[in-house]
Amino acid sequence: MLSRRIFFVALGIVLMALPGAQASAQPSSQSTWPPATLNASIATDRVLVRLADGSPALPGAAPLFGQWYTAPVVPGTPPQQALAQTRARSSVVAAEQDYVIQISDAAVRTSSPAQPGAISGALASYQWHLRVTQAPAVWPLTTGAGVVVAVIDTGIATNAPDLGCHSFTSPYNAITGAEGLAAAQDDNGHGTHVAGTVAQCENNGMASGVTLMPIKACDESGSCLMSNVAKGIAWASSHGAAVINLSLGADCTGVGTGQWPDCSSDVVNDAIAMATAADVVIVAAAGNFGESTIDFPSNHPNVIAVGALDVLQQRTRYTNTGRGINLTAPGGDLFADVDGDGYADGVAQQTLGALCGMPSEFAWCLLQGTSMAAPHVSGAAALLRAAAPTATRGEIQAALESGATDLGVAGYDEIYGYGALQVQAALHILRPDIDMTTPPEQPTSGLHTTHSIYLPLLAR
């Protein structure tokens, strides 16, 4: 079912906006319809159409995937009129707007000039968010080797030092349609941070043995067109991805019932169906607005929706909750230093230094958000897929849910879902034959130099 009010936004809380950046800047092809109070805009130069099988393409239409196309709109045509005219064509099965949003309240500035801190020695001791998932306990057994994880985001900076152990497969730019590593590079930093949680090297990520598939569907400002997200999902599922991470979403507050399929998109739904048919595990962030409805596509029944926990394994103040939430995982809390290590309890990963106001090309940035929580689950799914290669996506999800630590009221609830991610317990469910009684080796980080960590003072 078509949603009337859909928008996409990268869900990580960015620590520092670039000087002079305009968070509301939009490409000239966008309008402010629907009203700006919805934080939504659309690309007015096109509509998205699904044609009946065997139908010829509409004049000037560009293919997306399957029977989906982008059809051009005569300049100056009101959006609703353009949509109605397109739907009136006999060959059109479905049509919808191509929605988009800029990262708005996700851009947070410091209240005073922040001084960078430095961590000397192994970074692993500061990555509480990996330890609480039980990931170190399974690394002697599985690192995710042989599993392809697609990160659909702002791209991945494949030259990041702590991604140096990785090979990359089928990189793709869904915005331009270009293939290759150069086309899928990150110019924002969000995607690299997310990919780091999945797979940074030497035990700095959940599954350092995986192969990453960089898919750039969001531009340098964090804007993601719905069509590009769908293209990214379709690309990943047709190029060998076993897991897809979506640290992005559409706010469902006030959209019909706020649930799927009222709050959804036909083009993305069809892409998810394609991935589901290919037995791909899809993981998505639940959203950062503290709402009681989770975002699309995390609300899709074939997607694992992930909310955020702090260092105490409690829900964070910003995480969305509600029907359809499946799991919770570390998202961080930059207002706290509960573990007393001298750094805010964010998720620490290496990414572009500019993302957190650092002058260096790369820096270890502390971020918070359900964007950070989702890749912990994606990494966990990759660990399980490597250890149990015949397990289906449904069996992987069931093991993750059954192995989770129950939080809140007993059993499933709409705050924590099935509970907090525990990958060792999930692995034991899938592979009870594996001996997990031997204590794992103490995890260490491969980085032993001084790393710059940005210490934020958040505005909210």
PyMOL commands that set and color helices and strands:
alter all, ss='L'
color gray80, all
select helices_A, chain A and resi 36-38+79-87+124-126+128-131+135-138+161-163+181-184+190-199+226-238+266-277+353-356+370-387+393-403+423-430
alter helices_A, ss='H'
color red, helices_A
select strands_A, chain A and resi 9-10+30-31+41-43+46-51+62-65+68-72+92-96+99-100+117-120+148-153+172-173+211-216+243-246+248-249+281-285+304-309+327-330+347-352+362-367+450-453
alter strands_A, ss='S'
color yellow, strands_A
deselect
rebuild
show_as cartoon
